[in-house]
Amino acid sequence: QVQLVESGGGLVQAGGSLRLSCAASGTIFRLNAMGWYRQTPGQQRELVATITNRGNTNYADSVKGRFTISSAENTVYLQMDSLKPEDTGVYYCNFRALFAGATDYWGKGTLVTVSS
């Protein structure tokens, strides 16, 4: 079973930057897209950014112009600049494969805390 391992979370002051990484432990057959989601207590998990295997990206309106998603082989990155306190949350990476339906792989999450 392929596992996703995130790294790069931590505590940062508002206006600062962090870079998240997520690496798959093996090759995912028919990988279609990778992405980052975040969740805060009492809230549903929300999309932050996605990137397809063709390099097409999509961002939540709240992070456009501040966050950049990129990928290389079995790793996805999220460069987060100009961080705001409202960016605080647990960030989860997601790899989606399309083969006889969709299969989602999730990391265990990494905590990002932005202090004001």
C-alpha positions as CSV (number, residue, x, y, z in Angstrom):
1,Q,0.0,0.0,0.0
2,V,1.4,3.4,-1.0
3,Q,1.8,5.9,1.8
4,L,2.1,9.7,1.5
5,V,4.4,11.4,3.9
6,E,4.1,15.2,4.5
7,S,6.8,17.5,5.9
8,G,7.4,21.2,6.3
9,G,4.7,22.3,8.6
10,G,5.4,24.4,11.7
11,L,4.9,27.8,13.4
12,V,5.5,31.0,11.5
13,Q,4.7,34.6,11.9
14,A,2.2,36.4,9.7
15,G,3.9,37.4,6.5
16,G,6.3,34.6,6.6
17,S,6.8,31.6,4.4
18,L,6.7,27.8,4.6
19,R,7.2,25.0,2.1
20,L,5.3,21.8,2.4
21,S,6.4,18.6,0.8
22,C,4.6,15.3,0.3
23,A,6.3,12.2,-1.1
24,A,4.7,8.9,-2.1
25,S,6.4,5.7,-0.9
26,G,6.0,4.1,-4.2
27,T,4.6,4.5,-7.7
28,I,0.9,5.1,-8.1
29,F,-0.6,3.6,-11.1
30,R,-2.5,6.0,-13.4
31,L,-1.8,9.0,-11.1
32,N,-3.9,11.9,-12.4
33,A,-3.6,14.7,-10.0
34,M,-2.0,15.8,-6.7
35,G,-3.2,18.4,-4.3
36,W,-3.3,20.0,-0.9
37,Y,-6.2,20.4,1.4
38,R,-6.5,22.0,4.8
39,Q,-8.8,21.6,7.8
40,T,-9.4,23.6,10.9
41,P,-11.3,22.4,14.0
42,G,-15.0,22.2,13.4
43,Q,-14.7,22.8,9.7
44,Q,-14.7,20.6,6.7
45,R,-11.6,19.8,4.8
46,E,-11.2,22.4,2.0
47,L,-9.2,22.4,-1.2
48,V,-6.1,24.6,-1.2
49,A,-4.5,23.8,-4.5
50,T,-4.3,21.0,-7.1
51,I,-2.0,20.1,-10.0
52,T,-2.7,17.6,-12.7
53,N,-0.3,15.3,-14.4
54,R,-0.3,17.7,-17.3
55,G,0.7,20.6,-15.0
56,N,-2.6,22.4,-14.8
57,T,-3.1,24.1,-11.5
58,N,-6.1,25.2,-9.5
59,Y,-6.1,27.3,-6.3
60,A,-8.7,28.4,-3.8
61,D,-9.5,32.0,-4.1
62,S,-8.1,32.7,-0.6
63,V,-4.6,31.6,-1.6
64,K,-4.3,32.8,-5.1
65,G,-1.1,34.9,-5.6
66,R,0.4,33.7,-2.3
67,F,0.7,29.9,-2.7
68,T,2.3,27.9,-5.4
69,I,1.8,24.2,-6.0
70,S,4.4,22.2,-8.0
71,S,5.3,18.6,-8.4
72,A,8.2,16.3,-9.4
73,E,7.9,12.6,-9.9
74,N,6.1,11.2,-6.8
75,T,6.4,14.4,-4.8
76,V,4.1,17.4,-4.5
77,Y,5.1,20.8,-3.0
78,L,3.2,23.8,-1.7
79,Q,5.2,27.0,-1.4
80,M,3.3,29.3,1.0
81,D,4.2,33.0,1.1
82,S,2.6,36.0,2.8
83,L,1.0,33.7,5.3
84,K,-2.0,34.9,7.3
85,P,-3.4,33.7,10.6
86,E,-6.4,32.3,8.7
87,D,-4.1,29.9,6.9
88,T,-3.6,28.1,10.1
89,G,-4.7,24.5,9.9
90,V,-3.8,20.9,9.3
91,Y,-2.6,20.5,5.7
92,Y,-3.2,17.1,4.0
93,C,-1.8,16.0,0.7
94,N,-3.8,14.0,-1.8
95,F,-2.9,11.9,-4.8
96,R,-5.7,10.8,-7.0
97,A,-5.5,7.9,-9.5
98,L,-8.0,7.3,-12.2
99,F,-8.4,3.7,-13.2
100,A,-11.8,2.0,-13.1
101,G,-12.9,4.9,-11.0
102,A,-11.1,7.3,-8.7
103,T,-8.8,6.2,-5.9
104,D,-7.7,8.8,-3.4
105,Y,-4.5,8.5,-1.3
106,W,-4.1,10.8,1.7
107,G,-1.3,11.8,4.0
108,K,-1.7,12.0,7.7
109,G,-1.5,15.8,7.7
110,T,1.0,18.4,8.9
111,L,0.1,21.3,11.1
112,V,0.7,24.9,10.0
113,T,0.3,27.6,12.6
114,V,0.5,31.3,11.6
115,S,0.7,33.7,14.5
116,S,-0.4,37.3,14.3
